[in-house]
Each structure stands twice: as C-alpha cells, then as structure tokens.
Amino acid sequence: MPASDKMVFDDLVDVLADGSDANKILQFKLPAASQARLEELLQSNREGKLTDREQAELRTFEQFEHVVRLLKARVAARRAS
C-alpha cells in the first residue's frame, strides 16, 4: 500500500477510534451475507477462477479488513493507556 494511502487510512482510523463506541468496534464482525460472499471470493481465488470484477471486489474486502484491523488495534491501545 502506498504511503499516501496509509496516511489517509490512519486519519480515518483516528477519527473513528476517538469518536465511536469502543466495544462496538472491538466486537465488529462482517455480517453473515458479507462473510459468505468473502468466502466465495476466496475459494474462487484459490481455484484461479476470479473475474476482473471479482478481483476488484476481493481487493475491496482486503482494504476494508485492513482498516478494521487498524481501527481495532488503535481502540485497544487507547483502552490500555
């Protein structure tokens, strides 16, 4: 991920970590339908059968997961301090 993207994500994560319910953030999971879709995409990826559109969709899931992990880590660190 380019450094400029990381900075943008960090700014968003800071805003969310400061102004959101920490418990809700730490307990967040993808809704069942989204999780099922992600699993379908991952299976198709393992089989080498993703279309260009599905590859883009999988990248979106990956970026989303990255932001959620950053956010959860930031919230957990602020709770600990």
N, C-alpha and C positions, 0 to 999 in steps of 0.2 A: 504494500500500500504506500503510495507516495506520501512524503512528509506533510504536504499541504492537506491531504485527506485526513491524516491522523490529527492534525490541529483542529480541523472542523469537527471531527468526532469528539475530541476532547472537550471542546467548548460546549457541545450539546450535552455530553455526559455530565459536565459540571453543573449546568443549569438544572438538569433533571435530578441529579443527586442532591442538590441543595433544596429543591422545592417540592419533592414528591414524598409520598409515604414510603419510608424505608422498608417496612415489612412487605408491602405490596411488590416493591421492586425485587427484593430478595426471593420472594416466593413465585415470581413470574415464570410461567411456562407457556409455550406455544399452545394455542387452542388445539383441540383434538384434530379438527379438519386440516389445519395448517401443518401439524406434526405428521399426519398421514401423507399429505402432499410432499413434504420434505423427504419422507422415507421412500416414496415412489421415485422421486427425482434421484435420490442417492442410489437406489437399486438400478435405475436406468443408466446412471453414470458408470456404475461398476460393470455393467454389461456393454458399455460403449454405445448406447443407443439414444443419447440425448440429442434432441434437435437444437438448432441455434437458439430458439426461443426458450427451450427448457434450460439450456446452459445459462442464459441470462437470468432466468428465474432462480436457478440454484445459486448463482453469484449474489443475487439479492438476499436470499436466505443467509448466505455466509456473511455478508456485510451486516445484516441485522443481528446475527448471533454475536458478531464481534462487538457491536455497540452495546448489546445487552450484557455481555461479559464485562466490558469496561465499566458500565454503569453499576453492576452488582459489586465489582471489586471496589469501586470508589465509595459506594454506600457502606460496604463492610469496613473499609479503612476508616471512614469518618465515625462510624459507630465505635470502633475500637479506641479512637483517640479521645 
